[in-house]
Structure formats: structure tokens, C-alpha cells
Amino acid sequence: MNFKAILLSFTIILLVTGCVANNNIQGSDSFYVELSNDKVDHVHGIGYLGENSDIFVATHHGIKRYSNGVWYETVTNNHDYMGFQATEVGFYASGHPEKGSKLKNPLGLVKSEDLGASLDTLAFYGETDFHYLAAGYNSLTIYALNEHPNKELDTGLYYTTDEGDTWKKSKMNGFTARSIGNIATHPTKSNMVAISTSQGLYFSDNYGDTFTLITSLNPVTTVEFQEDILLYVLMDGQGISLYQRELASSRDQTLSLPTNITLQNPILFLTSNPQNRDEVVVVTLQNEFFQTSNFGDNWEDITPTINP
């Protein structure tokens, strides 16, 4: 497959596809059971919830959980979660309820503080499905890209600092990309927001009013803020690269990646542990999961396998 074909396929994927708990989060053991098959696919988001060291993955069929080398799935609330964002108090998401649910479709903006066992409806319940969300891990500021007008919001990028009670629209001056991968915002500095796109990485430090292209025009599949750096994945004719960019100096440095990462199997999602930023997880197009505990020096394949 040539690069142009790969890029076209990647762009289509972006358009289609497009936690970390504090001590108060109580996840019922009975809500998560060991994964019944060897697949975690249709991934829509990933993160660490609060002080929990487990990895939580939002999918088309509910949330999956990786804990101490074992994969788990939820017994109920197997919703099609979109825009999944982990924070210190739980997670925010959008999407569609599972078949047979009494919840309205779409979910609008929802929140869970108990690892998904229950959901609080915050805004646009039964009205809007946000495919693209960002949430400050500590600030809890939420950014949402609204693709279809609703009763309150026009199309465009909006943010809220009060969990959806009020919204402000970002002007997005300077943003010219045609398709996006994901949105990320800084853990504490709500003014900082970045968008990965098929035409590079865009960054704003004024709540999205003005964006600057900070990479080449090559596709950037995903981006995440840490406290002092941006992590992002860029693909070009040579392959896939994972970069860290220092926010203070704007200097870029590449990190090593697993050998399985290729132009045919690019990274679509990444996350890092807020309690240990050297711990990073990436998810590929082919639903492979890799984790490093030393910032890329070594990677472990944690993709679900058949239980013996």
C-alpha cells in the first residue's frame, strides 16, 4: 500500500472513529467480570481514572478494564461510549445507550464517578452525541466539538467550566484542517487545548480562540497533555513517531515505539498515568495495546489473549 492510500485510509478512520479515580471512587467488583473473549475492539477512548492504576478503555460495547495483567468487562451499562475522557473524579463521555436500555439516545454529555456503574446526565441528554471531547484531568474543564447544531450550541468548538451548565464558543482562528483525530486539554491550565488532525497538530493557549500549527502538515493521529509536555504521534512517509514536546521551550524529542507500530498499524489512542507519567499506553488501528513503565525504553504487549 502506498503512502497516499494509507493517508486516505487514516483520514477515513479519523472521521469514523472520531480512569483515574480519587479515593472517593468506589468501583463495585461485581460490576466488572473477567473478559469473556480475547478481543477489545471498536476503541473510542482510553485513560486512567483518578488514583486507580488500572487502564480503562471505552468501546462500542461498554468499558473494558486492564488490572494486574487481567482484562475485565462490565456486566451492565455496555453503552457505545464516545469522546471518553478520564479525570481525577471519574470520567466524562457521550455516545449511545446499549440495546434495551431505558436511557435516551443519544446520551449527551454524561459523567460517572463509580467507574461506569452509574451515569449522571449533564447536558444535551437525548439530543447530542459528542464524538470529540477533552477534559482537564484536574481542572475538569471540558471541550466539545459540536458537529451538529442543537437547541443551545451551533457547530464548532465549545468549552465549559461548570460541567455543561454554561458554554463558551472558541473562535478557532487559524485552524484549517479538514479532519481531526482527537482533542486534548492541559490537566490544570484550561486555556491550553490541542487538536490532532490529518494535517498536523494544532495548539492554542487562549481557550481555542487562536490555533497555531506546531508540526509539519503530516497526519498526527493523537495527542495528550502532561503537566510539562505534549505527547503526540505523527505519521509520515518514513513511518510512525511518538514525540514529546516541552511546553516551555517547544523542543521536540522522539520516544521509542514497539516494532509492531507501522504505517499499516498506526497508533490511534494514547494515555499516560497521572500518578506516574513514565507509564504510557498506546492503542493501534489493529486493536493492539502496548504499555511502557519507563517512558518508551521498553514496551510490553498487553493485548488481550485467549484465557488458557
KARAQUI-V963430 format. One record per residue. N is the residue number from 0. RES is the residue in one small letter. PSI is psi in whole degrees, 0 to 359 (NA if undefined). BURIAL is 1 if it has 9 or more other ideal C-beta (glycine too) atoms within 8 Angstrom, else 0. Layout:
n | res | psi | burial
N | RES | PSI | BURIAL
N | RES | PSI | BURIAL
This chain:
n | res | psi | burial
0 | m | 130 | 0
1 | n | 170 | 0
2 | f | 323 | 0
3 | k | 320 | 0
4 | a | 320 | 0
5 | i | 316 | 1
6 | l | 320 | 1
7 | l | 315 | 0
8 | s | 319 | 1
9 | f | 317 | 1
10 | t | 319 | 1
11 | i | 318 | 0
12 | i | 318 | 1
13 | l | 318 | 1
14 | l | 326 | 0
15 | v | 315 | 0
16 | t | 340 | 0
17 | g | NA | 1
18 | c | 203 | 1
19 | v | 108 | 1
20 | a | 149 | 1
21 | n | 186 | 0
22 | n | 348 | 0
23 | n | 346 | 0
24 | i | 126 | 1
25 | q | 105 | 0
26 | g | 119 | 1
27 | s | 131 | 1
28 | d | 328 | 0
29 | s | 345 | 0
30 | f | 333 | 1
31 | y | 129 | 1
32 | v | 160 | 0
33 | e | 141 | 0
34 | l | 132 | 1
35 | s | 346 | 0
36 | n | 190 | 0
37 | d | 25 | 0
38 | k | 136 | 0
39 | v | 107 | 1
40 | d | 185 | 0
41 | h | 49 | 0
42 | v | 134 | 1
43 | h | 358 | 1
44 | g | 160 | 1
45 | i | 147 | 1
46 | g | 170 | 1
47 | y | 132 | 1
48 | l | 113 | 1
49 | g | 226 | 1
50 | e | 7 | 1
51 | n | 131 | 1
52 | s | 0 | 0
53 | d | 158 | 1
54 | i | 132 | 1
55 | f | 132 | 1
56 | v | 122 | 1
57 | a | 132 | 1
58 | t | 180 | 1
59 | h | 340 | 0
60 | h | 56 | 0
61 | g | 188 | 1
62 | i | 134 | 1
63 | k | 155 | 1
64 | r | 132 | 1
65 | y | 119 | 1
66 | s | 121 | 1
67 | n | 44 | 0
68 | g | 4 | 0
69 | v | 140 | 0
70 | w | 140 | 1
71 | y | 162 | 1
72 | e | 163 | 1
73 | t | 149 | 1
74 | v | 336 | 0
75 | t | 180 | 0
76 | n | 43 | 1
77 | n | 59 | 0
78 | h | 163 | 1
79 | d | 89 | 1
80 | y | 128 | 1
81 | m | 155 | 1
82 | g | 29 | 1
83 | f | 129 | 1
84 | q | 119 | 1
85 | a | 142 | 1
86 | t | 182 | 1
87 | e | 345 | 1
88 | v | 358 | 1
89 | g | 218 | 1
90 | f | 153 | 1
91 | y | 150 | 1
92 | a | 178 | 1
93 | s | 196 | 1
94 | g | 211 | 1
95 | h | 143 | 1
96 | p | 156 | 1
97 | e | 159 | 1
98 | k | 132 | 0
99 | g | 354 | 0
100 | s | 151 | 0
101 | k | 358 | 0
102 | l | 151 | 0
103 | k | 154 | 0
104 | n | 124 | 0
105 | p | 175 | 1
106 | l | 341 | 1
107 | g | 212 | 1
108 | l | 122 | 1
109 | v | 164 | 1
110 | k | 144 | 1
111 | s | 135 | 1
112 | e | 9 | 1
113 | d | 40 | 1
114 | l | 23 | 1
115 | g | 358 | 1
116 | a | 332 | 1
117 | s | 156 | 0
118 | l | 139 | 1
119 | d | 128 | 0
120 | t | 125 | 1
121 | l | 316 | 1
122 | a | 145 | 1
123 | f | 34 | 1
124 | y | 128 | 1
125 | g | 11 | 0
126 | e | 318 | 0
127 | t | 142 | 1
128 | d | 110 | 1
129 | f | 109 | 1
130 | h | 334 | 1
131 | y | 111 | 1
132 | l | 155 | 1
133 | a | 147 | 1
134 | a | 132 | 1
135 | g | 125 | 1
136 | y | 319 | 1
137 | n | 323 | 0
138 | s | 332 | 1
139 | l | 14 | 1
140 | t | 133 | 1
141 | i | 130 | 1
142 | y | 141 | 1
143 | a | 133 | 1
144 | l | 113 | 1
145 | n | 113 | 1
146 | e | 340 | 0
147 | h | 131 | 0
148 | p | 144 | 0
149 | n | 192 | 1
150 | k | 341 | 0
151 | e | 324 | 0
152 | l | 139 | 1
153 | d | 184 | 0
154 | t | 153 | 0
155 | g | 187 | 1
156 | l | 129 | 1
157 | y | 159 | 1
158 | y | 153 | 1
159 | t | 139 | 1
160 | t | 4 | 0
161 | d | 38 | 0
162 | e | 39 | 1
163 | g | 0 | 1
164 | d | 318 | 0
165 | t | 151 | 0
166 | w | 145 | 1
167 | k | 141 | 0
168 | k | 135 | 1
169 | s | 140 | 1
170 | k | 329 | 0
171 | m | 33 | 1
172 | n | 136 | 0
173 | g | 353 | 1
174 | f | 119 | 0
175 | t | 4 | 0
176 | a | 152 | 1
177 | r | 334 | 0
178 | s | 153 | 1
179 | i | 160 | 1
180 | g | 302 | 1
181 | n | 171 | 1
182 | i | 143 | 1
183 | a | 149 | 1
184 | t | 156 | 1
185 | h | 148 | 1
186 | p | 323 | 1
187 | t | 333 | 1
188 | k | 96 | 0
189 | s | 340 | 1
190 | n | 343 | 1
191 | m | 126 | 1
192 | v | 143 | 1
193 | a | 149 | 1
194 | i | 123 | 1
195 | s | 138 | 1
196 | t | 173 | 1
197 | s | 354 | 1
198 | q | 38 | 1
199 | g | 183 | 1
200 | l | 127 | 1
201 | y | 140 | 1
202 | f | 141 | 1
203 | s | 141 | 1
204 | d | 18 | 0
205 | n | 48 | 0
206 | y | 30 | 1
207 | g | 8 | 1
208 | d | 324 | 1
209 | t | 128 | 1
210 | f | 146 | 1
211 | t | 133 | 0
212 | l | 120 | 1
213 | i | 7 | 1
214 | t | 184 | 1
215 | s | 178 | 0
216 | l | 8 | 0
217 | n | 154 | 1
218 | p | 135 | 1
219 | v | 117 | 1
220 | t | 328 | 1
221 | t | 158 | 1
222 | v | 147 | 1
223 | e | 142 | 1
224 | f | 136 | 1
225 | q | 185 | 1
226 | e | 322 | 0
227 | d | 354 | 0
228 | i | 164 | 1
229 | l | 133 | 1
230 | l | 131 | 1
231 | y | 157 | 1
232 | v | 124 | 1
233 | l | 139 | 1
234 | m | 136 | 1
235 | d | 191 | 0
236 | g | 343 | 0
237 | q | 337 | 0
238 | g | 206 | 0
239 | i | 136 | 1
240 | s | 139 | 1
241 | l | 122 | 1
242 | y | 149 | 1
243 | q | 130 | 1
244 | r | 123 | 1
245 | e | 126 | 1
246 | l | 327 | 1
247 | a | 319 | 0
248 | s | 348 | 0
249 | s | 21 | 0
250 | r | 138 | 0
251 | d | 146 | 0
252 | q | 137 | 0
253 | t | 149 | 0
254 | l | 153 | 1
255 | s | 155 | 0
256 | l | 160 | 1
257 | p | 152 | 0
258 | t | 340 | 0
259 | n | 345 | 1
260 | i | 114 | 1
261 | t | 174 | 0
262 | l | 333 | 1
263 | q | 346 | 0
264 | n | 65 | 1
265 | p | 165 | 1
266 | i | 130 | 1
267 | l | 336 | 1
268 | f | 147 | 1
269 | l | 156 | 1
270 | t | 159 | 1
271 | s | 155 | 1
272 | n | 117 | 1
273 | p | 339 | 1
274 | q | 345 | 0
275 | n | 91 | 0
276 | r | 349 | 1
277 | d | 347 | 1
278 | e | 114 | 1
279 | v | 143 | 1
280 | v | 137 | 1
281 | v | 151 | 1
282 | v | 133 | 1
283 | t | 171 | 1
284 | l | 324 | 0
285 | q | 20 | 0
286 | n | 38 | 1
287 | e | 141 | 1
288 | f | 130 | 1
289 | f | 141 | 1
290 | q | 138 | 1
291 | t | 143 | 1
292 | s | 0 | 0
293 | n | 39 | 0
294 | f | 41 | 0
295 | g | 356 | 1
296 | d | 321 | 0
297 | n | 144 | 0
298 | w | 142 | 1
299 | e | 133 | 0
300 | d | 114 | 1
301 | i | 21 | 1
302 | t | 135 | 1
303 | p | 138 | 1
304 | t | 163 | 0
305 | i | 133 | 0
306 | n | 125 | 0
307 | p | NA | 0
